[in-house]
Structure formats: structure tokens, C-alpha cells
Amino acid sequence: MQKKIPMRQCLGCRQMKPKKELIRVVRSPEGEISLDFKGKANGRGAYLCRDGACLTKAMKARALERAFSAQIPREVYDRLMAEVEDGG
């Protein structure tokens, strides 16, 4: 029997993709926003493709701000952009 693959929706392109292919951004219970590469960090998660176009679209639509109901620090976007440019 084949194991079920967890799917998540990208905030940029709004497509469902396997969780492992996406970058998780997490807001901790204390309100701190960071990148979660292991997918195990405590808090609310939102997912983005490893694609610059998706990140740009999510930034323009303020998708992360809406997902977390909070301001997103510039450093988080900078780290996301570096991660996308590195190709994961």
C-alpha cells in the first residue's frame, strides 16, 4: 500500500503541491516569524514554492501578512529570496 503524501497549497500560485517541495514559513506562539526547513517547528505554518515568481506574487498580494495576521519583517522576505535563488 502506497504511503499518503501530505499536500499543501502555495500562497503564491495557489496550487497544491507535496509538502516536501515547499518552503514553510512559521509564526511561533510568541509571534516570531521564521523559516522552518524541517517542517516541525511549533506554530502556524504557511507554504511557498521554491520559485521566485511565486514569492513575488505572494509579496505583492501580502499573502503572508494575511495568513499570519501580522507584519512580516523584511529579513524573512530576504531569507526567502535567498533560499529561492539557491534553489533549495
N, C-alpha and C positions, 0 to 999 in steps of 0.2 A: 504494500500500500504506500502511495506517494505521500510525503510529508507536505502539509499545507504551508504555502509561502505567504507570510504576512505582507499585505499590500497597504500602501499609504498614498495620500494624494499630495502632489507637489503644489505649493502655494503659487508658483509662477504660471505653469502651463495647465494646472488643474487636472492632470492625468494621473491615474492610479498606476503606481509602479512598485516593484518589490522594495521592501523597506531597506534592504542592504545596499541598494543602488542610490539611495538618497542621503543627504546631509541632514542631521537632526539638530534643530536649534531648540534649546530648552529654557524655560523660565522656572527657576527654583522656587520652592515655597517662600523663601526670603525675598523674592522679587529680582534676583540676579539673572541676567540673560547671558547665555554662553552657548558654545558649540559642543555637541555631545557625539563623539566619534564611536563610542562603544554601544550607544543606544540604551544604556542602563541608568543614566542619571535620573535622580528624583525630580519630578516636576512635570509641568505641561510641555509637551513637545509639538513642534511644527516641522514640516519637512520641505526640502528644496532639492531639485535636480542638481547634478553637478554640471550645469550648463549656464554660461554667462547670460544668455538671453532670458532664461527663466528667472535668474536672480535680478536682472534689470527690471523685468516685468513686475516681480514681487515688490521691489523697492518703489517703483513708480506708483503701484496700486496701494502701497503701505500695508501689504498683506500681513507682514509680521506684527506690525503695530496692532492691527485688528485682531489677530489670532491671540495675542497676549494681553490686549487692553492696556498696553504700556508703551512708553517711548523706547525705541531701540537705540542703544549707544552706537556712535559711528564706528567704534572699534569692532563691533560684531559684524557690521557690513564689510569692513576692511578684511577681517579674517575670512569671511565667506568668499569674498572676491579672490583672495589669495588661494583658498582651497580649490575654487573652481578653476583658476588658471593653472594650478599644479596638476589638475586632472585627478584629484583624489589622492 
